[in-house]
């Protein structure tokens, strides 16, 4: 995947994530984070389990949102170099 394709895809996914998070739809927001995670290279992907409970999803988002964003930045840097 080239950088422009990755950026376009991640931008759309992050908008969807922020929208669902702002609406308090934490389970859906968590699913979007899972999908974002799948777009990263295998060595940058975080390992976590499916979440169906809204309280657990909110906690999950608070815990992993910044880690996903950091992984996105690192993967973008790799794409820029290659």
C-alpha positions as CSV (number, residue, x, y, z in Angstrom):
1,X,0.0,0.0,0.0
2,X,1.3,3.4,-0.8
3,X,1.3,6.3,1.6
4,X,-1.5,8.3,-0.1
5,X,-3.8,5.2,-0.1
6,X,-3.0,4.5,3.5
7,X,-3.7,8.2,4.5
8,X,-7.0,8.3,2.7
9,X,-8.2,5.0,4.3
10,X,-7.0,5.9,7.8
11,X,-8.5,9.4,7.5
12,X,-11.9,7.9,6.7
13,X,-11.6,5.4,9.5
14,X,-10.5,7.9,12.1
15,X,-13.4,10.2,11.2
16,X,-15.8,7.3,11.6
17,X,-14.1,6.4,14.9
18,X,-14.3,9.9,16.3
19,X,-18.0,10.2,15.2
20,X,-19.0,7.0,16.9
21,X,-17.0,7.8,20.0
22,X,-18.5,11.3,20.3
23,X,-22.0,9.7,20.0
24,X,-21.1,7.3,22.8
25,X,-21.3,4.3,20.6
26,X,-18.2,2.7,22.2
27,X,-18.7,-0.8,20.9
28,X,-18.9,0.5,17.3
29,X,-15.9,2.8,18.0
30,X,-13.9,-0.2,19.3
31,X,-14.8,-2.2,16.1
32,X,-13.4,0.7,14.0
33,X,-10.2,0.6,16.1
34,X,-9.9,-3.1,15.4
35,X,-10.2,-2.4,11.6
36,X,-7.6,0.4,11.8
37,X,-5.3,-2.0,13.6
38,X,-5.7,-4.5,10.8
39,X,-4.4,-2.0,8.3
40,X,-1.0,-1.8,10.1
41,X,1.9,-4.0,9.4
42,X,1.9,-7.2,11.4
43,X,4.7,-6.1,13.7
44,X,2.8,-2.9,14.6
45,X,-0.6,-4.5,15.3
46,X,-1.8,-4.6,18.8
47,X,-3.2,-7.8,20.2
48,X,-6.6,-7.6,21.9
49,X,-9.9,-9.5,22.2
50,X,-13.3,-8.6,20.8
51,X,-15.4,-6.4,23.1
52,X,-19.2,-6.5,23.1
53,X,-19.9,-4.6,26.4
54,X,-20.2,-0.8,26.2
55,X,-18.4,-0.2,29.5
56,X,-15.5,-2.5,28.5
57,X,-15.4,-0.8,25.1
58,X,-15.1,2.7,26.7
59,X,-12.3,1.5,28.9
60,X,-10.6,-0.2,25.9
61,X,-10.8,3.0,23.9
62,X,-9.2,5.0,26.7
63,X,-6.4,2.5,27.0
64,X,-5.6,1.8,23.3
65,X,-6.5,4.9,21.3
66,X,-3.2,6.6,21.8
67,X,-1.3,3.4,21.1
68,X,-3.1,2.9,17.8
69,X,-2.4,6.5,16.8
70,X,1.3,6.0,17.6
71,X,1.4,2.9,15.5
72,X,-0.3,4.8,12.6
73,X,2.4,7.4,12.8
74,X,5.2,4.8,12.8
75,X,3.6,2.9,9.8
76,X,3.3,6.2,7.9
77,X,7.0,6.9,8.4
78,X,7.8,3.4,7.1
79,X,5.7,4.1,4.0
80,X,7.4,7.5,3.4
81,X,10.8,5.8,3.5
82,X,9.9,3.0,1.1
